[in-house]
Amino acid sequence: MTTQRKSDTSSIILRATHQDAESICAGMVTESEFSLSGENMEFTLSSRSISDLRARWNSLLRGIVASEQALKAIRDSR
């Protein structure tokens, strides 16, 4: 098994399902590439270093959580 270094090119894919997948993806336009099919969404992150990939992953997850919280607040206000 090869040991990965911080400077190695890396990528990660997150697949998830959400009833408001289109809205979640709309909020992630600037964060990552994504594909959307009904309630299924797939986010792809790539980077030239593991350190940068980790930072981008954290930003993506924070963005998804913030989008979900905003959607919940909108639903609850109706």
Secondary structure, DSSP 8 states (H G I E B T S, - for coil): -----TTS-EEEEEEEE-TTHHHHHHHTTTT-EEEEETTEEEEEEEESSHHHHHHHHHHHHHHHHHHHHHHHHHHHH-
